[in-house]
Amino acid sequence: MSIDTSAATEITLFEQLEVDWNESEGTVWCHWRPHPRPCFNTDLLAEISTLPSRLPVDEIEAAANAGQPCFFVVGSRTPGVFNLGGDLALFKRLIKARDRVGLEHYALSCIDAVHLAHTSAGLPMTSIGLVQGTALGGGMEAALACNVIVAERGSQMGLPEVMFNLFPGMGAYSFLSRRLGPTETERVILSGKIWQAEELHELGVVDHLAEPGEGEQMVRDYIAERRRRSPNAMVAMQAVRQVTNPVTYEELERVTQIWVDAALRLNDRDLKIMDRLVRSQDKSGRAPAAIAAV
């Protein structure tokens, strides 16, 4: 089943985001298109922070009150790349300058973004991460923050921070542990491995696998099915999820403080390895090969 997309309207103009509201399917589609690197740069994070004030709140709440579920879909317009994570070039500059305030500000901006995805901006929506291509570090964290993950076969996801003696501090542990438990979560994080979407589906991290190029259609079919069958139950279950198994902002904030402390302990060797990953970000999609060579 597919949905007519002709009702989609652009919410507002952004430089690094493309945001549309499709009233007929009750869905906000949010695609990022960061430049010059496909990572979470400060401009992209600033635009994400304005989303809650620009969403069609009245329409979304009216739909929920009528027992009709709404959805918030996060995807990418960069071919072959979902998102390559944190702005490592910025990390390095701040670490070398011993700029704790700068690191804290960036980290908090990142958890603002993932918490927005996790809670669908505080609105009664189910968030869906649509992974088409490579999702590394903060990119994987952004996908994990969503209530549902749809990934195309052949997509890759990983948390490479351990390669430069750090850990993913913007939600990976919190979101993964809700899906896998602490032991398996630590195994995934400490491996530094680049995982195939198929492997993550077997682990229970990815909820639905789509064929290459068919991820968006799978998301639309998923939405149509949820709005057709037991829509009122879907609205209620989303509320139950937020009550019984939330990742709170306070939890994310405490973890980021640990991350900042750890980042400021990195040495020159660690920063040289980070440099190699910065170069891989510049190549916009060849990151897995570069990481494997570290």
BAFI-3210 file (N, C-alpha, C; in Angstrom, 3 decimals, decimal comma, padded with zeros to 6 digits):
// residues 294
n [1|2|3|4|5|6|7|8|9|10|11|12|13|14|15|16|17|18|19|20|21|22|23|24|25|26|27|28|29|30|31|32|33|34|35|36|37|38|39|40|41|42|43|44|45|46|47|48|49|50|51|52|53|54|55|56|57|58|59|60|61|62|63|64|65|66|67|68|69|70|71|72|73|74|75|76|77|78|79|80|81|82|83|84|85|86|87|88|89|90|91|92|93|94|95|96|97|98|99|100|101|102|103|104|105|106|107|108|109|110|111|112|113|114|115|116|117|118|119|120|121|122|123|124|125|126|127|128|129|130|131|132|133|134|135|136|137|138|139|140|141|142|143|144|145|146|147|148|149|150|151|152|153|154|155|156|157|158|159|160|161|162|163|164|165|166|167|168|169|170|171|172|173|174|175|176|177|178|179|180|181|182|183|184|185|186|187|188|189|190|191|192|193|194|195|196|197|198|199|200|201|202|203|204|205|206|207|208|209|210|211|212|213|214|215|216|217|218|219|220|221|222|223|224|225|226|227|228|229|230|231|232|233|234|235|236|237|238|239|240|241|242|243|244|245|246|247|248|249|250|251|252|253|254|255|256|257|258|259|260|261|262|263|264|265|266|267|268|269|270|271|272|273|274|275|276|277|278|279|280|281|282|283|284|285|286|287|288|289|290|291|292|293|294]
n.u [000,855|000,581|000,915|-000,673|001,416|000,992|-000,008|001,986|003,676|006,127|007,546|009,186|011,886|015,160|018,753|020,248|018,505|015,633|012,339|009,146|005,585|003,189|-000,019|-001,981|-000,898|-000,180|002,431|005,616|008,310|011,704|014,612|018,099|020,730|023,587|026,461|029,869|030,627|029,083|028,006|027,223|027,314|027,678|025,855|023,840|022,914|021,926|019,766|018,162|017,455|015,489|013,258|011,008|009,427|008,410|006,856|003,693|001,867|-000,833|-002,300|-001,105|-001,622|-004,400|-004,928|-003,937|-005,696|-007,969|-007,457|-005,729|-002,673|000,467|003,593|007,164|009,692|013,080|015,662|018,116|019,481|021,892|023,546|024,135|024,940|023,847|024,490|027,612|028,293|029,695|031,232|034,299|036,573|036,037|035,889|038,596|039,909|038,777|039,547|042,367|042,635|041,866|039,265|036,804|034,237|033,390|033,321|031,343|029,144|028,814|028,305|025,912|024,241|024,122|022,815|020,424|019,427|019,227|017,504|015,265|014,571|014,049|011,841|010,090|009,999|008,545|005,915|002,863|003,892|005,289|008,643|010,726|013,643|015,211|017,504|019,688|022,385|025,546|025,908|027,485|028,997|027,718|025,775|024,766|023,825|021,757|019,956|019,433|018,103|015,545|012,172|011,572|013,519|014,273|016,146|018,012|019,078|022,543|023,270|025,385|026,368|027,923|030,032|032,669|034,244|035,849|038,144|039,734|040,186|038,008|034,524|031,162|029,309|026,786|024,313|024,393|024,903|022,704|020,446|020,997|021,167|018,536|017,536|019,205|020,263|022,749|025,227|025,507|025,349|027,728|029,548|029,040|029,688|032,401|033,623|034,089|033,333|032,207|029,004|026,898|023,634|022,027|023,169|022,675|019,958|019,507|020,501|018,587|018,615|018,055|014,823|013,310|014,068|014,787|014,833|017,575|017,176|014,488|013,719|012,288|009,751|009,071|008,853|006,654|004,689|004,651|003,708|001,174|-000,046|-000,078|-001,770|-004,063|-004,717|-005,797|-005,454|-005,920|-004,853|-002,198|-001,545|-001,889|000,070|002,418|002,427|002,587|005,139|006,829|006,349|007,071|009,603|011,590|014,269|015,717|016,267|017,948|019,464|020,927|022,355|024,016|025,669|026,996|028,685|030,544|031,624|032,823|034,820|036,378|037,115|038,817|041,015|042,320|045,241|048,089|048,497|045,957|044,557|045,739|044,795|042,125|042,307|042,603|040,083|038,648|039,464|038,238|035,583|035,501|035,535|033,040|031,441|033,141|033,968|033,851|035,897|038,153|038,185|038,588|041,190|042,557]
n.v [-001,197|002,196|005,764|008,714|011,330|013,920|015,819|016,856|019,497|022,037|022,903|025,012|027,128|025,958|025,883|023,544|021,546|019,703|019,923|018,600|018,564|016,131|016,036|014,162|011,697|012,103|012,862|014,166|014,798|014,775|015,577|015,680|017,686|018,239|020,384|021,537|018,897|015,680|015,662|016,299|019,392|022,688|024,500|022,871|021,665|023,924|024,586|022,309|022,691|024,614|023,379|022,415|024,716|025,178|023,190|021,702|021,965|022,124|020,605|018,083|017,447|017,492|015,319|013,210|013,419|012,589|009,977|009,215|008,195|009,972|010,690|011,063|011,354|010,714|011,302|011,305|013,450|013,139|011,285|007,886|008,289|008,433|009,834|011,035|011,555|013,252|016,536|016,159|017,657|020,034|019,013|018,324|020,837|022,111|020,416|020,563|023,217|023,121|023,734|023,529|024,574|025,052|022,403|021,310|022,864|022,095|019,340|019,397|020,550|018,456|016,441|017,695|017,453|014,616|013,956|015,322|013,792|011,364|011,942|012,933|015,719|016,339|015,947|014,088|011,815|009,095|008,410|007,744|006,360|006,524|004,800|005,052|004,123|005,106|005,296|006,712|006,963|009,794|009,808|007,184|007,250|009,108|007,667|005,540|006,907|007,150|005,875|003,757|001,909|001,850|000,325|000,190|-002,707|-003,408|-000,972|000,660|000,796|002,204|002,684|004,377|005,660|004,512|003,917|006,161|006,307|007,129|007,378|006,942|009,621|010,801|009,561|006,878|004,655|004,810|004,545|002,149|000,307|000,114|-001,435|-003,710|-004,413|-004,042|-005,555|-006,541|-004,094|-002,776|-004,474|-003,952|-001,197|-001,080|-002,601|-001,094|-001,692|-001,679|-002,188|-004,241|-003,538|-005,772|-007,429|-005,933|-006,013|-008,676|-008,644|-007,140|-004,426|-002,898|-002,445|-002,929|-004,211|-003,000|-003,350|-002,239|001,140|001,117|001,983|004,331|003,841|001,599|002,778|004,471|002,542|001,245|003,313|003,725|001,275|001,266|003,397|002,423|000,019|-000,490|002,288|003,965|002,465|002,562|005,263|005,318|003,450|004,740|006,790|005,236|004,123|006,324|006,803|004,452|003,554|005,636|007,637|009,974|013,530|014,397|012,115|011,822|014,214|013,898|011,839|013,110|014,845|013,082|012,284|014,690|015,029|012,754|013,314|015,484|014,251|013,049|012,187|013,231|011,190|010,010|012,153|012,333|010,028|010,725|012,745|011,280|010,223|012,547|013,202|011,106|011,784|013,987|012,761|011,905|009,439|007,372|006,490|003,931|002,296|003,839|003,851|001,163|000,946|002,191]
n.w [000,000|-000,835|-000,384|-001,455|-002,300|-002,960|-001,299|000,204|001,773|001,917|004,974|005,862|004,765|004,727|004,990|005,330|005,828|004,764|005,053|005,179|005,416|005,269|005,086|004,413|005,009|007,558|008,337|009,111|007,143|007,382|005,982|006,033|004,645|004,937|004,561|004,269|004,735|005,189|007,952|011,450|011,557|013,021|011,913|010,833|013,199|014,490|012,834|013,185|015,825|015,692|014,763|016,436|016,842|014,382|013,385|012,364|014,778|015,735|013,855|014,155|016,858|016,816|015,160|016,758|018,932|017,691|017,417|015,386|014,195|013,935|012,263|012,350|010,255|009,715|007,500|004,809|002,272|001,057|-001,265|-000,663|001,941|005,215|007,644|008,753|011,339|014,223|014,035|013,406|012,824|014,141|016,750|017,156|017,062|019,292|021,367|021,262|021,936|024,517|025,177|027,063|027,451|024,835|023,827|025,485|024,725|022,031|022,380|023,848|021,958|020,166|021,688|022,028|019,455|019,058|021,120|020,332|018,086|019,373|020,961|019,145|018,905|021,154|020,509|019,752|018,020|016,135|015,739|012,951|011,729|008,701|007,098|004,561|003,214|004,639|008,131|010,696|013,971|015,462|013,513|013,496|016,106|015,844|014,263|016,024|018,001|017,117|017,217|015,558|013,252|009,911|007,481|004,473|002,722|002,577|003,572|005,977|009,379|012,246|015,166|015,463|017,355|019,340|018,007|018,060|020,742|022,245|023,185|021,914|022,757|022,659|023,122|022,216|023,981|025,726|023,985|022,586|024,697|025,492|023,535|023,349|025,831|028,482|028,295|025,621|024,351|025,159|023,920|021,210|021,050|021,887|019,992|017,713|015,201|011,783|010,925|008,938|007,663|007,599|009,566|011,858|011,874|012,502|015,095|016,325|016,313|013,999|012,788|010,447|007,250|004,037|000,484|-001,604|-002,487|-001,982|000,477|001,255|000,212|001,719|004,225|003,775|003,262|005,727|007,370|006,222|006,767|009,590|010,042|009,006|010,325|013,541|014,482|016,712|018,794|018,086|018,542|021,309|022,141|021,467|023,342|025,652|025,335|025,745|028,403|029,806|028,966|028,613|027,216|028,956|028,832|030,841|031,430|029,023|029,126|031,366|030,510|028,427|029,797|030,863|028,468|027,560|029,518|028,925|026,285|026,602|027,612|025,539|023,625|021,558|019,679|019,536|018,439|015,953|014,731|014,686|012,805|010,454|010,182|009,826|007,255|005,950|006,310|004,656|002,224|001,934|002,128|001,763|004,108|005,607|004,454|004,974|007,762|008,293|007,641|009,658]
ca.u [000,000|001,330|000,099|-000,516|002,313|000,754|-000,410|003,164|004,012|007,351|007,232|009,945|013,126|016,396|019,943|020,801|017,395|014,469|011,266|007,834|004,458|002,211|-001,217|-002,760|-000,317|000,113|003,866|006,662|009,507|012,853|015,845|019,195|021,656|024,664|027,631|030,526|030,741|027,790|028,085|026,455|028,009|026,937|024,734|022,772|022,369|021,145|018,494|017,365|016,949|014,321|012,148|009,776|008,591|007,952|006,036|002,241|001,473|-002,291|-002,751|-000,609|-002,353|-005,789|-004,951|-003,787|-006,942|-008,962|-007,020|-004,990|-001,240|001,321|004,947|008,268|010,675|014,395|016,444|019,213|019,499|023,247|023,556|025,030|025,336|022,827|025,225|028,905|028,490|030,128|032,185|035,569|037,521|035,723|036,335|040,048|040,279|038,366|040,375|043,720|042,554|041,397|038,055|035,747|032,942|033,038|032,954|030,051|028,109|028,574|027,693|024,526|023,507|023,895|021,774|019,162|018,954|018,803|016,334|014,148|014,159|013,521|010,529|009,347|009,847|007,557|004,580|002,390|004,272|006,280|009,785|011,262|014,925|015,345|018,940|020,029|023,812|026,426|025,581|028,600|029,078|026,488|024,773|024,108|023,081|020,513|019,043|019,049|017,194|014,188|011,386|011,613|014,607|014,173|017,431|018,131|020,149|023,783|023,647|026,360|026,267|029,003|030,440|034,125|034,947|036,862|039,361|040,602|040,273|036,881|033,293|030,080|028,736|025,538|023,111|024,518|024,732|021,327|019,480|021,291|020,871|017,091|017,249|020,066|020,783|024,072|026,375|025,611|025,608|029,158|030,255|028,894|030,408|033,845|034,163|034,458|033,041|031,209|028,032|025,943|022,253|021,494|023,650|021,979|018,583|019,555|020,707|017,415|018,822|017,244|013,497|012,813|015,020|014,232|015,767|018,220|016,340|013,075|013,516|011,227|008,458|008,767|008,377|005,286|003,799|004,554|002,821|-000,187|-000,575|-000,345|-002,928|-005,245|-005,054|-005,723|-004,751|-006,018|-003,887|-000,870|-001,378|-001,739|001,329|003,483|002,419|003,077|006,592|007,492|006,186|007,676|010,987|012,135|015,635|015,468|017,287|018,900|020,382|021,829|023,216|025,035|026,633|027,848|029,732|031,583|032,259|033,700|035,996|037,194|037,670|039,926|042,161|042,937|046,617|048,403|048,285|044,518|044,113|046,198|043,825|040,932|042,584|042,346|038,636|038,204|039,667|037,220|034,341|035,589|035,275|031,568|030,841|034,151|034,439|034,130|037,210|039,178|038,240|039,157|042,637|043,172]
ca.v [000,000|003,453|006,939|009,859|012,320|015,240|016,761|017,299|020,917|022,388|023,644|026,259|027,040|025,793|025,684|022,198|020,646|019,725|019,484|018,635|018,010|015,482|015,923|012,969|010,548|012,492|012,640|015,147|014,220|015,642|015,094|016,645|017,786|019,074|020,656|020,794|017,475|015,111|015,384|017,247|020,660|023,591|025,103|021,879|021,527|025,129|024,488|021,279|023,232|025,466|022,585|022,349|025,910|025,325|022,052|021,955|021,410|021,991|019,486|016,835|017,174|017,190|013,945|012,310|013,473|011,832|008,586|008,969|008,346|010,780|010,155|011,990|010,531|011,334|010,689|012,101|013,710|012,910|009,931|006,904|008,654|008,898|010,907|010,524|011,790|014,534|017,347|015,787|018,767|020,933|018,327|018,410|022,211|022,407|019,624|021,130|024,514|022,856|024,540|022,703|025,209|024,798|020,994|021,122|023,491|021,241|018,095|019,665|020,745|017,123|015,704|018,368|016,890|013,213|013,906|015,753|012,623|010,341|012,362|013,567|017,133|016,473|015,834|012,706|011,190|008,024|008,782|006,667|006,628|005,880|004,739|004,688|004,426|004,991|006,042|006,490|007,811|010,516|009,417|005,991|007,663|009,751|006,597|004,809|007,729|007,031|004,768|002,673|002,063|001,168|000,452|-000,555|-003,706|-002,828|000,185|000,360|001,614|001,886|003,652|004,255|006,527|003,770|003,898|007,244|006,255|007,833|006,599|007,763|010,198|011,545|008,736|005,503|003,671|004,886|004,019|000,748|-000,546|-000,122|-002,474|-004,889|-004,691|-003,430|-006,371|-006,509|-002,703|-002,508|-005,217|-003,220|000,071|-001,275|-003,286|-000,144|-002,356|-001,174|-003,274|-004,241|-003,413|-007,124|-007,899|-005,195|-006,519|-009,928|-008,305|-006,463|-002,977|-002,436|-003,059|-003,381|-004,149|-002,732|-003,553|-000,983|002,072|000,965|002,337|005,318|003,200|000,763|003,664|004,898|001,393|001,048|004,361|003,465|000,123|001,657|004,299|001,651|-001,005|-000,103|003,572|004,475|001,702|003,067|006,523|004,993|002,758|005,736|007,449|004,257|003,997|007,474|006,730|003,272|003,266|006,846|008,108|011,348|014,522|014,424|010,995|012,170|015,312|013,366|011,074|014,027|015,363|012,040|012,344|015,862|014,697|011,788|013,974|016,354|013,408|012,477|012,620|013,573|010,018|009,897|013,221|012,001|009,069|011,508|013,437|010,361|010,113|013,813|013,070|010,197|012,561|014,836|011,941|011,832|008,150|006,337|006,367|002,586|001,827|004,598|003,399|-000,173|001,040|002,839]
ca.w [000,000|-000,864|-000,067|-002,348|-001,700|-003,545|-000,256|000,953|001,663|002,618|006,189|005,868|004,004|005,473|004,172|005,471|006,104|003,893|005,949|004,549|006,160|004,405|005,927|004,086|005,699|008,924|008,490|008,881|006,532|007,655|005,356|006,136|003,509|005,483|003,731|003,195|005,067|005,601|009,382|012,256|011,759|013,907|011,197|010,782|014,546|014,776|012,122|013,847|017,090|015,449|014,233|017,233|016,702|012,995|012,999|012,396|016,075|015,859|013,034|014,735|018,096|016,458|014,657|017,907|019,703|016,929|017,357|014,150|014,468|013,074|012,196|012,120|009,548|009,570|006,439|004,252|000,842|000,550|-001,814|-000,062|003,306|006,153|008,323|009,213|012,764|014,754|013,276|014,023|012,685|015,250|017,969|017,300|017,400|020,666|022,283|021,280|022,619|025,881|025,265|027,641|027,217|023,446|023,700|026,146|023,904|020,868|022,840|024,210|020,705|019,600|022,399|021,691|018,188|019,191|021,992|019,488|017,306|020,272|021,466|018,047|019,264|022,215|019,932|019,690|016,761|016,167|014,901|012,112|011,102|007,392|006,821|003,179|003,107|005,794|009,353|011,623|015,150|015,727|012,530|014,027|017,295|015,403|013,857|017,228|018,794|016,589|017,754|014,571|012,282|008,620|006,786|003,222|002,659|002,079|004,388|007,018|010,581|013,175|016,189|015,351|018,306|020,090|017,205|018,532|022,204|022,836|023,074|021,378|023,963|022,452|023,185|021,730|025,051|026,222|023,029|022,308|025,849|025,519|022,545|023,433|027,156|028,665|027,874|024,160|023,982|025,315|022,877|019,945|021,114|022,014|018,808|016,680|013,937|010,852|010,821|007,836|008,117|007,805|010,861|012,904|011,889|013,259|016,504|016,853|016,298|012,874|012,867|009,153|006,140|002,710|-000,620|-001,994|-003,238|-001,638|001,870|001,441|-000,030|002,873|005,290|003,438|003,453|007,177|007,880|005,745|007,495|010,979|010,062|008,596|011,319|014,958|014,608|018,074|019,592|017,729|019,266|022,726|022,368|021,433|024,654|026,630|025,159|026,355|029,852|030,429|028,572|027,999|027,421|029,363|028,505|031,952|031,233|027,926|029,563|032,277|029,711|027,655|030,679|030,876|027,151|027,527|030,330|028,189|025,098|027,011|027,963|024,339|023,388|020,168|018,824|019,328|017,541|014,599|014,192|014,397|011,547|009,338|010,042|009,235|005,803|005,423|006,235|003,473|001,046|001,868|001,818|001,695|005,486|006,103|004,009|005,671|009,149|008,334|007,471|010,809]
c.u [000,889|000,363|000,371|000,320|002,046|000,394|000,785|003,438|005,274|007,002|007,919|011,216|014,320|017,553|020,392|019,757|016,332|013,325|009,918|006,792|003,467|000,973|-001,971|-002,202|000,082|001,589|004,686|007,866|010,653|014,113|016,944|020,101|022,832|025,810|028,565|030,715|029,371|027,828|027,263|027,284|027,119|025,747|023,547|022,107|021,505|019,789|017,586|016,722|015,704|013,089|010,887|008,851|008,004|007,063|004,546|001,605|-000,034|-002,808|-002,335|-001,386|-003,817|-005,910|-004,855|-005,067|-008,075|-008,576|-006,320|-003,498|-000,549|002,765|005,945|009,414|011,962|015,181|017,498|019,031|020,913|023,332|024,590|025,427|024,097|023,394|026,512|029,262|028,945|031,119|033,564|036,620|037,303|036,164|037,822|040,475|039,952|039,214|041,776|043,741|042,141|040,115|036,898|034,360|032,474|032,604|031,587|028,920|027,781|027,846|026,227|023,663|023,179|022,797|020,419|018,562|018,460|017,587|015,092|013,635|013,488|012,102|009,635|008,989|008,766|006,122|004,161|002,626|005,221|007,417|010,348|012,580|015,035|016,806|019,159|021,499|024,493|025,985|026,658|028,499|027,737|025,398|024,023|023,303|021,755|019,491|018,527|018,048|015,752|013,487|011,462|012,759|014,312|015,496|017,409|019,267|021,390|024,192|024,587|026,206|027,384|029,307|031,959|034,912|036,041|038,189|040,305|040,463|039,178|035,661|032,199|029,234|027,422|024,342|023,261|024,253|023,279|020,349|019,727|020,901|019,378|016,716|017,977|020,421|022,231|025,238|026,577|025,888|027,091|029,975|030,204|029,743|031,918|034,455|034,697|034,119|032,038|030,271|027,187|024,531|021,647|021,921|022,895|020,509|018,519|019,734|019,463|017,571|017,990|015,919|013,031|013,896|014,281|015,280|016,387|017,298|014,870|012,759|012,362|009,855|008,079|008,243|006,943|004,289|003,582|003,571|001,378|-000,827|-000,931|-001,549|-004,213|-005,688|-004,803|-005,017|-004,794|-005,037|-002,468|-000,580|-001,110|-000,389|002,507|003,569|002,954|004,587|007,327|007,394|007,044|009,140|011,648|013,651|015,493|016,607|018,354|019,910|021,399|022,825|024,328|026,096|027,544|028,944|030,881|032,354|033,235|034,962|036,939|037,858|038,876|041,149|042,837|044,337|046,855|048,179|046,802|044,025|044,591|045,262|042,523|041,093|042,258|040,843|038,020|038,337|038,621|035,857|034,330|035,269|033,814|031,001|031,853|034,720|034,701|035,493|038,317|039,319|038,886|040,667|043,340|043,915]
c.v [001,244|004,606|008,029|010,930|013,736|016,285|017,307|018,775|021,197|023,271|025,003|026,061|026,949|025,693|024,230|021,157|020,798|019,129|019,682|018,025|017,444|015,191|014,630|011,717|010,879|012,406|013,892|014,407|015,207|014,998|016,127|016,555|018,670|019,249|021,566|019,305|016,951|014,675|016,428|018,496|021,604|024,250|024,139|021,740|022,737|025,072|023,445|021,837|024,090|024,671|022,605|023,543|026,046|024,178|022,399|021,345|021,161|020,789|018,156|016,473|016,845|015,757|012,949|012,272|012,714|010,360|008,224|009,194|009,249|010,306|011,271|011,170|011,326|010,586|011,656|012,297|013,565|011,487|009,041|007,188|009,083|010,074|010,304|010,966|013,178|015,242|017,157|016,881|019,779|020,312|018,563|019,814|022,527|021,650|020,216|022,485|024,365|023,653|023,675|023,272|024,948|023,362|020,730|021,692|022,615|019,964|018,296|019,913|019,405|016,381|016,399|017,724|015,459|013,094|014,372|014,578|011,580|010,672|012,946|014,999|017,352|016,362|014,367|012,082|010,029|008,417|007,552|007,125|005,835|005,933|004,195|005,063|004,333|005,890|005,724|007,431|008,452|010,235|008,178|006,338|008,312|008,708|005,842|005,585|007,568|005,801|003,538|002,951|001,209|001,390|-000,361|-001,561|-003,076|-001,564|-000,272|001,321|001,218|003,033|003,593|005,015|005,811|003,729|005,034|007,436|007,049|006,915|007,511|008,307|010,914|010,607|007,288|004,476|003,648|004,213|002,538|-000,151|-000,800|-001,248|-003,782|-005,316|-004,209|-004,246|-006,317|-005,094|-002,390|-003,265|-004,477|-001,951|-000,132|-001,992|-002,301|-000,641|-001,567|-002,333|-003,121|-004,162|-004,782|-007,686|-007,229|-005,586|-007,817|-009,678|-007,695|-004,955|-002,337|-003,183|-003,653|-003,197|-003,924|-003,061|-002,214|-000,118|002,020|001,351|003,298|004,709|002,293|001,609|004,095|003,748|001,112|002,054|004,086|002,316|000,494|002,593|003,568|000,690|-000,484|001,233|004,134|003,764|002,194|004,367|006,235|004,341|003,724|006,463|006,513|004,129|005,126|007,448|005,628|003,057|004,488|006,931|009,590|012,267|014,552|013,295|011,313|013,236|014,806|012,585|012,013|014,639|014,365|012,067|013,530|015,599|013,775|012,439|014,830|015,562|012,800|013,042|012,866|012,392|009,853|010,939|012,987|010,992|009,791|012,258|012,555|010,219|011,410|013,748|012,143|010,891|013,437|014,056|011,529|010,481|007,043|006,067|004,935|002,068|002,527|004,133|002,035|-000,139|001,668|001,832]
c.w [000,000|-000,656|-001,076|-001,659|-002,200|-002,495|000,521|000,699|002,469|003,808|006,193|005,068|004,946|004,488|004,181|005,859|005,026|004,706|005,271|005,473|005,162|005,238|005,670|004,755|007,138|009,252|008,215|008,331|006,713|007,073|005,553|004,921|003,929|004,491|004,513|003,491|005,490|007,068|010,127|012,533|012,566|013,212|011,119|012,153|014,914|014,073|012,766|015,113|016,901|015,018|015,112|017,058|015,302|012,532|013,115|013,648|016,160|015,080|013,642|015,995|017,811|015,950|015,811|018,736|019,011|016,784|016,067|014,402|013,458|013,221|011,885|011,532|009,342|008,511|005,918|002,761|000,255|000,026|-001,113|001,364|004,094|006,936|008,877|010,625|013,124|013,852|013,900|013,902|013,810|016,575|018,201|017,703|018,859|021,686|022,392|022,006|024,082|026,176|025,766|027,353|025,785|023,219|024,322|025,306|022,697|021,288|023,191|022,972|020,060|020,351|022,256|020,436|018,352|020,104|021,233|018,663|018,192|020,726|020,382|018,395|020,319|021,743|019,830|018,318|017,046|015,237|014,195|011,522|009,815|006,979|005,418|002,983|004,458|006,945|010,380|012,817|015,457|014,716|012,975|015,269|016,912|014,961|015,077|018,070|018,357|017,164|016,867|013,609|011,059|007,898|005,512|003,313|002,031|002,802|005,495|008,181|011,536|014,107|016,288|016,410|019,078|019,335|017,581|020,046|022,899|022,771|022,518|022,523|023,806|022,309|022,800|022,825|025,529|025,267|022,726|023,474|025,995|024,556|022,824|024,850|027,261|028,124|026,369|023,665|024,071|024,278|021,551|019,953|021,108|020,823|017,777|015,287|013,092|010,543|009,561|008,403|008,403|009,156|012,002|012,988|012,684|014,750|017,145|016,929|015,189|012,900|011,541|008,097|004,834|001,669|-001,001|-002,859|-002,876|-000,201|002,087|001,216|001,126|004,029|005,014|003,641|004,939|007,776|007,477|006,521|008,933|011,073|009,670|009,690|012,737|015,164|016,034|019,001|019,326|018,472|020,736|023,011|022,316|022,774|025,731|026,554|025,872|027,876|030,459|030,100|027,944|028,141|027,721|028,936|029,588|031,846|030,138|028,358|030,480|031,517|028,931|028,518|030,807|029,563|027,062|028,335|029,566|026,978|025,463|027,465|026,743|024,137|021,905|019,231|018,523|018,324|016,116|013,945|013,844|013,078|010,346|009,116|009,516|007,718|005,195|005,363|004,989|002,201|000,937|001,457|001,686|003,083|005,925|005,695|004,743|007,111|009,240|008,238|008,670|011,669]
res [m|s|i|d|t|s|a|a|t|e|i|t|l|f|e|q|l|e|v|d|w|n|e|s|e|g|t|v|w|c|h|w|r|p|h|p|r|p|c|f|n|t|d|l|l|a|e|i|s|t|l|p|s|r|l|p|v|d|e|i|e|a|a|a|n|a|g|q|p|c|f|f|v|v|g|s|r|t|p|g|v|f|n|l|g|g|d|l|a|l|f|k|r|l|i|k|a|r|d|r|v|g|l|e|h|y|a|l|s|c|i|d|a|v|h|l|a|h|t|s|a|g|l|p|m|t|s|i|g|l|v|q|g|t|a|l|g|g|g|m|e|a|a|l|a|c|n|v|i|v|a|e|r|g|s|q|m|g|l|p|e|v|m|f|n|l|f|p|g|m|g|a|y|s|f|l|s|r|r|l|g|p|t|e|t|e|r|v|i|l|s|g|k|i|w|q|a|e|e|l|h|e|l|g|v|v|d|h|l|a|e|p|g|e|g|e|q|m|v|r|d|y|i|a|e|r|r|r|r|s|p|n|a|m|v|a|m|q|a|v|r|q|v|t|n|p|v|t|y|e|e|l|e|r|v|t|q|i|w|v|d|a|a|l|r|l|n|d|r|d|l|k|i|m|d|r|l|v|r|s|q|d|k|s|g|r|a|p|a|a|i|a|a|v]
***
